[in-house]
Amino acid sequence: MQSGWNTWNDHNVLQHVLLPQGFVISIGLKQAINSDNYTLDEDYIDGSCLNQKKINPGLHSFDGSYTELDLELKNVTISLKSAQIGNDLVILIDRIKGSEKKIKVVIETGLLWNSKGSITQSKSMIKAILPGKIIKVFSTENQIVDDPYLPIKTPYLCFLVGKKIGISTGRERSISEIESVINLEKNRMLDRAKIYGNLSNAYSAIESLIGWSLIYEPKFDRVISTERRFKKKRNDGYYCFNWDGFFIPYLSCLINQDIAYVNVIERFNNRGTNVLIRKNNIEDDIKYFEDHNIPVSSIIVKEVYKRYPNIWFLEACFEDLITWNRWWPKFRMDNGVLGFEYSKIRSDFINSIYNDNFYMDISIDPTDSLTIGDIGINKTSELFPLNKVGLNSLYIADCIALLEIASILERKEVIKELKSRIKYFKREMERFWDQNYGVYHNHDFNSDPLGKHFSPAIFFPLLANVGDQEQRQKIHDHFYKKNNFFGELIFSSNTKNNILSKENKVYGAGISPTINFLTYLGFRKAGFLKAAEEILIISQGLLDINTNLEINYKNEISTKNLLSNWDIMLGMMKFIENEVLPKPEISIQ
């Protein structure tokens, strides 16, 4: 997959990189009267204005054949579009706002990651001599601006943006030729979406975010999707953020088989020393994060396989899946069930936030919202004494999915092992059942009583097929109860009457697309299709994880300002309901 033109460089979405040669064409803007406004080294999609510059991403095909974004610098907005024709790249630069201000556009070339080659500039053409390939970069603009004070170390072209400017590789092309190529590739992308009728906007949004998230990681010579392309100064390496990363292959499987497969396999290749998936790839053990992932990987692998049924894919994933599955009862057992570990993250950024009396961290407790308050830890096991219904439910669900995979691969001993494990944890889950409330409640073994805070985790036992039909019905009924979760917008990560919801703007009353999506899967698996449809109906837009109940709901699907894969998770439910994706309640067999 690591070949051709694309926005491969994680640090800069304004760069078009040719792989495997590592040749890059970078686009920068500079106000003609103020050199301080020019930055080129790092341009992320982070939704904020840095140095008075903002990037608004638009369409991006999964293979990089078409891209578009708007770049704002103060009161000036520039449109950047790109497309591919054969092995060539064309770029169209057009001012769409702020015509009274003089803006320079800088086309810088270079070689990334110590790639071999040489680059020279002559008049309005740049020539790169690369191993086995020669690339020529042409411009439609002949009036080159001589600006020797730009902070650039490699050959570049500089122009005033007063009209449309075209850039092309391979040969010279006119503006009309470049526009023709760009329109052709844009229409091809939109035509792919039109196949899905009234879901076409949702499909384009999902394809675009998958396209923007796909990067090249030179250290491992691999392509992988990152969760979000945002500025991340506190980490080196490329970021695989939290448990949500395993939903990226599921999002990808709507768009492309190869991207879905590589996003599963490469995440397993990113394993740390304790079978956990590292959040990034730096080697300094003082700083790197070991991610306490929630066990959903088998669920995702199962769904990807149902979409693209190739046995080799299951075989490629199986040993990692069973190793990780065994890790949980080996390292996280507490009072007979699974518990979360106190965070040992060695990071000044994290440690500056938490004190000795409060240990909850959403990154290690993503099955539940911030509903606990002050609790201590078990000093012996370093686990939270509060055993989590959400964690144990998802673990059972993951065991069930892995059992189906093992059955396909005829792993008889593993089948026996998983059946025994499922039976054990289902039995232990009954200790959490609260007959009065009609839910499985978290249990604090220090103080003994069942916890009384509600969170979406109360619905996760449905995904694990825990309890009898009467119990499942009682759990289902909580979805519609007043002051719980159901509402005009969507049910939140906490109950509406919980005081911690009001105190915590992000993880209190916040709306988590992944948690909502898992609840949707649980309702479908338990046969509560009406409740699953309710989640779909009140999830008509794309949500960011930071969306709060007090913030107006985005009621339309748009490719503009998409920041992360969280933003499109809720859109996937429509494709399940319309049977574009296999129904999650259907067995792999």
N, C-alpha and C positions, 0 to 999 in steps of 0.2 A: 504493500500500500504506500510505502514511502517513495513515491515518484511523482513527478509533474509539478505544476504550479499550484500553490495554495497559500493560505495564511498560516503557514506551519509554525512560525515563531511565536511561542507563548507570550513573549514579552511585548509584542507589538502587532496589533491588528492592522496597522497601516503598512505592513510589509508583505510583499508577495515573494515567496521563496520557491526556487526551483530545486527539487530533490531528484537524484541524490547529490547533485553538484554543490548545493549550499549557496548558490548565487542568489542575491536578494536585491529587489527594487523597493526602496523605502520612499514614502511620501511624507513630506513635512510642510507646514505652513509657517510663515513669518510675516508679521506686519512690517511693511517697508520702512517705517520710521522708528521701530523699537525692536532691537535684536533680542531683548529679554523674553519675548513671547514665543521664541522658537524652541521647541523641544522635540526630539526625535527618538531618543534612545529607548524610551518605554512609553507605549500607548496602549492602555488597557481599556476594556469596556467595564467601567465601574460606576457609571451613572452619576458621576460627580464631575465638577469642573476643577481641573488641576491646571494651574497657570492660565486660568481663564480659557481653558480648552475643554471641549466636551465631545465625546464620540457617541453617535446614535446609530447602532447597527441596524441594518435592514435585511433584505434577503441574502442568503448564502447557500448555494447548492452544496449537497453533501460531498461532492467531489471537487469543489472549488471552481467549477466551470463558469459560475456566475457569482458575483458578490456586489453588494451595494451598502454604502453607509454615508451618513452626513457628519461632517467635521465642523464644529463651531469654534471660532476663535474670536472672543469678545462678541461683537455684534455682527460678525460675518459668518455665513454658513456656506460651506463648500460641499458639493455632491461628488462622491468618488464611486465609480462603477468599474468593474473589471469583468472580462470574459476571456475564454480560451478558444482558439481556432487552431486545430491540429496541435502542434507543439509550441505554438506561439501564445503570448499573452498580450491583451490590449487593455488599456486603462483610459477612462474618460473623466476629466476633471472639469467641473462646471460650478461657477459661483451662482448660488440661488438666493442669496440674501446679503444686503450690505454692499451695494455696488459703489457707494461713495468712498469707501476705504481702500487704500492700495494694499494688496496682499501678494506676497511672493509664494510660489509653490516651488518646493525643492525636491528634485528627483535624485536621490542618492543611491548609489550601487555599492555592493560589497560582497564579501565572502564570509559566511557565518561558520562558527564551530571549527575554525582552523582548516577550512576546506582549501584545497589547492587551486591555484589559477592566478591569472593576472588581469588587471582591468585598466583600460586607458580611455581618455575622453578626447574627442576631436570635433570641434564646432558643436553641432546639435546631435551628435551621435556618441554613444558609449559602446565600447567593445570589450567583451570578456572572453578570454581564452581559458577554457576549462578542460579537464581531462576528457578527451573524446568528444568535445563539443565546443562550438564557438557561438556566443550569444551577442547579437547586436541590438542595442536599444535606441529607438528613434523617437523623435517628437514632431508633432505637427507645427510647433511654434519655433520660428527661426530667430526671434528677437531674444537672445539669451541675455540675462542680467548678470553682470559681473559683480559678485558679492563675495570677496575673499575673507569676510569676517564671520562667515557661518562656521559653527563648531563642528566641522565635518573633516574627516581624515581620508576619505576615498573619493574617487571621481563622481561628479554630480552635475546636474543641469538645474538652472534656476530661471524662473520666468515670472512675470507679473500676470496675475489672473484677471484679465479683463474680458476674456472670451473663453470659449471652450478650448481645452487643450487635450490632445490625444497622445498617448504613449503606446508604442507597439514594439514587439520584439520580432526578430526574423527579417522583416522588410519594412520599408516605409509604407504607411497607410494614411489616407486622408481622414478627416473627421467623419465624413459620411460612411466610409468603409468601417471605421471603428464603431460608430453608432449602429450600423447594420449587424455587426457581430454581437454586440452587447444586447440588442433587442432580440436577436435570434436565440441566444442562450437564456435570456430572461423568460422568453415565451416557452422555451422547452421546460424550464423549471416549473412555470405556472401550469403548463399542460399536464405535468405529472400530478399536480395537486387537483386538477379539475376532474380527474378520474373519480375522486371521492365526493363529488357533488357538493352538498352543503357543508361538508367537512374540509373543503379545499383550503380555507384560511387557516384552520387548525393544522392541517398537514404542512402548509408552507412555513408556519411558525415553528413547528417541531423540526422540520428539515433544516431551517435556517439556524436554529440553536445548535443542532448537532454539527452543522457545518462550521460555525464559529468556534465550537468547543474542541474541534479536532486539531491536535498539535503534534509536532515531531519532537521526540525526546532524544537528543544526540548521544547522551551517555549510554543508552541501551539500544540505540539505533532502532527505535520503534515509534509507531503512531499510536496515540491513545487520546481519549477525550478527557479533558479536565472539567471539574464541576462548574467552574466559572472563571472567566478571564478577567480577574480584577486585580488591582494593585496589591501585592502581598509582600511588603518589605520585610515582614518578620520571618519569612521562611526562604531558604534557598531551595533549589530543586523545583520540580513541577508538582503541583498540588493535587492530591487525591483526597478530597475533603469528606471526612465522616462516612457514615454508613450509607448515605444517599448515593454514593458513587456506584453502588451495585444496581441502581435503577437506570443508570445510563445505558447499559446494554439492552434493557427492555425498551427504552425510548428509541434506541438505535434500530431495533429489529423492525420497527414500522418502516424505516427508511432504506436500510441496506444490510444485507447478510454479513458481509465482511467486517463492517464497522461494529456490528453487534458482537460477532465472534471475538474480534481483537480486544474489545473493551472488557470482555469477561476474562479471557486468557491472560492479558497483560496485567490485570489487577491481581491475579493470583501470582504472577511473576514478581509483583511488588511486595511480596510477603516480607515481614520482618523476622526477627529471631524467634519470636514466640508464636508463630503461625498467624499473627495478626497482619492486617494490611497497613503498610506504612502510609502516612498522610503525604509524605514527600520523600525525596530520594537523596538527601544529604547523608553523609557518612559519619558526621560528628555525633557520637552517641550522647553528647551532653545536651543536644538541642532537638534531635529528631523526635517526632511524635509517633508513638505506637497507637494506632487507632483501635479503640475498643468497639469493634464493629458489632452491630446487631446481626444475628444469623438469619439473613434472608437470601444468601447466595444460591442455595439449592432451589429456592422458589423461582428466582430469576432465571437460572440456567434451564430449569424445566420449561418456563414460558418461552424462552428463546428457541429451545429445541422444538417446541410445538409449532412455532412459526417457520423454522428452517430445520427440518428433521434429518440431520446427518449424524450417524452414530459416532463418527470420529470426534465430533465436537463433545459429546458426552464423555467419551473415553479420555479426551484431553483434559477435561475438568474434574473427572471423578476422584482422583487421588487427593487433589487439593480440597475438594468438598468433604470427603470423609475425614481427612486429617483435621480440618477446621471443626467439623462436627464433633469429633472426639475431644478436641481441645476444651470445649466449654465445660463438660462435667469433670474434666481433669483439673482445671484451674479455677473454676468459678462456683463450685458447690458450697453451699452454706445452709445448714439445717435441712439437708435433704433435697434442696432445690437450687436453682441458679440465682446468683446475686451479682450485683455490680461492684467492681473494685473501686476503692478510693483512688482518685486520680494522682498518679505520680509523674505527671507531665513536668519535665525539667525545662521550664520556660519562664523567663522573667515576665513575659506578657501575661501568661496564665496565672502564675503565682501572685502577681500583684493584685489580682482581682479577689482571690479567696482568702479567708482567714481560718483560724483553727476551729471555729465553731460552726462553720457552714461549708459543707462538702459537696453540695449538689453541683453538677456540671452537665449542662444539656448535651455536651459532646459525648459523655459516657453514659447518659441516660436518655437516649432519644426515643424510647418507647413510651415515655411519659412526659407530661409537662411539669413545670416547676410547681409542684403542689405539696411538697413535703414539709418545708420549714427546716428548723435546726435539728439535725440528728447527728449522732456520733458515728464512729466506725468500730468494727470489731478489730481490736488491736492485735489479735492473733492472726486472723485471716486477712486483715486489711480489706474486708468486704463490708458493704453497707448491710446493717442488720435488717433493713427493709427489703424483703424479697419481692421481686417485681412480677406482677401478673403479665405485663406486656412482654418482658424478656422471656419468661418461660413459655408463654403462648407462642411467640414467634419461633422459639427453638423447636417446639413440638411440630409446628407447621413446616419448618425447614427439614426436620427429620422425615416427615411424611413425604415431602417432595423428593428428598434424597432416596427414600425407599422405592419410589416409583422409578427413579433413574437406575438404581441398583438392580431392579427387576428387569429393566430393558437390557442391561448389560450382563444379566445372569450371574451376579455376584452373590452366591448362595449364603456364604458365611456372613457377609455384610447385611444381607436381608434379615437374617436371624437377629443380628446385633441391633439393627434399627427397630425391628418390631418390639424387641424387649425394651429398648430405650423409650419408645413411644408409650408403651403400656405403663412403664414406671412413672414417667412425668405426668401422664394424664391422671394417674391415681393420686400422685402428690398434689396436683392442682386442686383437688377437691378440698384440701385443707384451707384453701382461700375462699371457698364459697360462703357467702353471707346470705342466709335464707331471708333475713329481714329486709335487706336491700335488694336482693335478687340479682347480685353480681358477684364476680370474683374480685376480692379486694386485696390490695397489697397488705403484707403481714410484717409487723415490726416485732421481731423475736426478743427484743430487749424489754418491751413493755407489754407484749403478748396480744393486745387487742388488734383487730383488723383495722386498717386505715379507713377513714371515712371520706377522703377526698376522691372526687371523680376526675377522670381524664379519659381521652379516647382509648386508652389501653384496656378499658373494661370491655371493649368490643373485639379485641384481638383473640380471645378464646374461640370466637366464631371461626376464625381462620384456621385454628388448630383442631376444630371439630371436638372441642372439649365439652363435657357435660351431656345431659340428655336433652330431648327436644323441649321439655318444659323449662329447663334452665336457659336454653338458648333463646326461647321466646321471651323470658323475663329480661335477658340482656338486651334483646332487640327493642323492647318497649322503652328502655331508657333513652333511646335515640329521640323520641318524640316528647319526652317530658319537659314541662315548662322549666326554665332557668337551668337546663342542662346544656345541651350542645346545639340542638336544632334551632335554626333561625332563618331570617330573611336572606342572609348571605350564604352562610355555610357553617357547619358546626366547627367550633374552634378547638384549640389544643387544651382548653380548660373549660370548666363550667362557667356560665355567665355570672353566677353569684359567688364565685370564689374570690376571696380578698386578694390572693396572690395574683389573680388575673389582672387586677387593677394596678398592682405595684410593679409588674414586670411587663413592659410594653412589647417585648419581642417574643419571649417564650412563655409568657403568662397567658394572655388572651389571644396570642398570635395564632395565625392560621397556617398550619404546616401541610403543604401539599402531599408530602410522602405519608404522613400519618393518616390524612384523609383518604389517600389512595389505598393504603392497607386496610382501612376500615371498609372501604368499598369492596375490596376483594373478599373480606370476611363475610359481608352480607350476602354476596353472591354465592360463596361456598356453602353457607348455611341455608340457602334457599330463600332468603328474604330479598327477592328481586325488586320489590316496590321500594324498600328502604335504599337499596343500591341506586335505583333510578332517581330517588330524591336527591342523593348526593350529586348525581350527574346534573340534574335540573338546576340546582342552586350553585353549580360550578361552571357557569357558562363562559367565564373569562379565564385568563391566565393569572395566577397569583404568585407574588413573591413571598418568600418565607417570612418576611418582616411585616406583611400585611396584618393590620390589627383590626379588631372589631370596630374601633372608633374611626377608622379611615374608610373613605368611600371605596366601594368595591369596583374593580375594573370590569366592566360588563361587556367587553369586546376583546376578541383575539387579535393581536397585532404583532408584527415582527419587530416593531420599533421598541427600543429600550429593554429588550430581553437581556437579563443579566446572568441567569444561571439555569441549569437544568431543572431546578425546583420550579421555575416559572411555567414549565410546560407539562408537569406531571399530571395535573388535573385534566388536561386536554386528551390524555390517553384513554380516559374512560369512554369517550364518545366512540372511539374506534373499536372498543370491546363491545359496546352496546350495538353497534352496527355490523358486528361480526367481521370486521376487517382483521382484527386480531383474534386468536382463538380464545374461547371463553375460559377464564381461569379455573372454573370449577370442574372442567372436563379433565379426566385423567390423561396422563401422557400416553397411556396405552390404548 
